[in-house]
């Protein structure tokens, strides 16, 4: 709880009354490996902060699972369209290892925004941060070759290579497991200038 409050306070200062209110409504939940935080078709009614563990978001394309993103300690996790639109989710969110989260509900978040207008700044800054990450990934997927996408992952999220199964990393990068193995075994490890 204290880590989450410190995280939010760093983004934009929290008043003591806001901290007290958040402390009274935030709940904790744990998930086992492979357990779902959300399944497609369900409505995302909670927004999570990961205390420990890692989760992936994926959707189905025919029979294939396509990994959209991974989140780990100190990340905020939500199925954006479902949570903010209060509509059924097209995505699954699944724990990849034992994971503990803190969470509040959609209704509680909206109530906090009403009661404590300053908290809207925290929400805006967080949304901006994660939207930028989403845009960076979208641009990378559209404009970069597989080696460049892999190099970006190495440079920005090297820990994922140790924590995420290869098949999920491959689907995230938009390549096959065989291609990922080939890239991983080549000189790409230097990954400083891949535009050649």
N, C-alpha and C positions, 0 to 999 in steps of 0.2 A: 504494500500500500504506500509506504513512504517513498519508494523508488518511483512509483507512478506520479505521486504528488510533486516530487522534485522534478521529474521530467516535464510535467505540465507547467510548473512554476518557471522553469528555464525558458520555455517557449514564450510565455507572457505571465507576469506576476499574478499569483492567486492571493486574494484577500484571505484573512484568517477565517471569516465566515464562510467563504466558498470552500476552503479546505475542509472545514468541519462538515459542511453539507455533503461534499463528495465522499468523505470518509464514512458517512452514515448510509450512503446508497450503493457504493461500490461493493461488488461481491466477487468471490473467488471460485474458480472451477478448475478441475484438472481433467485432462484427456489422455487416454492411453495411446500408444502407437497405433496408427491406422484408424483411430476413432474420428468421427466427423464432428466438426463444430457446426457445420451447415451442409445440408444435402440439396441438390438441385430440386426445384419444385417447392421447397420450403421458403418461407419469408424470413429474411435476416432481421431479427428483432433485437440483436445485441451487438455492441461494438466492444472489441476485445483489445487488451494491452497484454502482450506476452511477457510474463515474468521469466519463464524458463521454457526452452523448447523451440521447436520450429514447425511451421505449418506450410502447406502448399495449397494454392487455389488451382483448380483445374475444371475444364468443361469437356463434354463428350463431343467428338466429331465422328459420327457413325459409331464404330466399335472402339475407336482410339481415344485415349485420355490425352488431352493437351494441357500441359502445365502452363499457367498464365503468370504466376508469381510465387515467390517464397518469402515468408516473413519469419523473423526470429526475435530473440530477446530485445526488448525496448521498442518493438514495432507495434503500431496500431493496426488491427485487422478488422476488416468489414467487407461484406459484399456490397459494394457501393450502390449499384442500381437498385438492388433489392431493399437495402436498409433505408436509403433516403427516399426511394419511390414507394416503399411499402408494397412491393410486388414480388411474386414468386421469383426465386433465384434461378439463373441458368448455370450457376457455378456450384461446385463442391468446395468446401474448405476442410482439409484433413490434416490431423497431426501426423508428422513423420517420425516423431519420437515422443516419449512422455512429455507432456506440455502442461504448464500451469498458466492460467490467464486471470486477469482481473477484468470485470465487465460492468457495463450499465446497459439499460434497455433504451430503445429508441425514444419512448415516452419520457423516460428520466432525462435523457440528453436534451430533449426539447424543453423540458421544465427548467433545467439548469440554465439554458440560454435565456429563458424568460426571466427567471429570478435574478440572474447575475449577468447582465449584458456584457460585462468585460470579458466573460468567458467566450463570447463570440470570436474574439481575436485569436484565442487558442485554436478554435475550430477552423478558422480561416487559414491560419498559418499551417496547420497540419494538412488540411485539404490541398493547399498549394504545394506543399512538399511532396505528397504522394502523387498528385497529378503530374508534377514534373518528372518523377521517376517513371510513371506510366508512359509519358511522352517520349522520354529517352529510350525506353525499351521499344516502343512502337517505331521510332525512327531507325533504331538499330536493326530491327527485324526487316524493315522495308529497304534499307539502303546498304547494309553491310553484308559481306560474305560470311560464311559460317566460321571461318578462322578469326575474323574480326569480332564476331559476336562472342566467340569463346574467349578471346583476349580481353574483351571488355569485362566479361564475367570474372576472369582471373584478376584483373586489376582492381575491380570494385567489390567483388564478393568472393574472395578466394576460399573462405570458410565453407561456402556451399558445396565445394567439391568434396569436402570431407563428410558432410552431414546429409547430403541429398543423394538418393540412389541414382545411378547412372541413367536409367531409363527415363526418370523424371527430368534430369538435366537435359537429356537429348531432346525430349519433347518441348521443353522450355526454349531451347535454342533453335528449334525447327529443323532438326536433323535426326538421322538414325543413330542408334547406339554404335553401330559399326563405324560411322563417320566420326562420331565423338571419340572413339578409341583411336582412330587413325590420327585425328588432330592432336589428341593428347600425347601421342607418342612421338610427334614430330617436333621440329624446331620452333614451333609456335610458342613454346614456353618463354622465349625471350620477349615476345609480345610488345616490343616498343614501337616498331613502325611496321604496320601490317597493310598499308595501303598499296604496297608494291605487288 
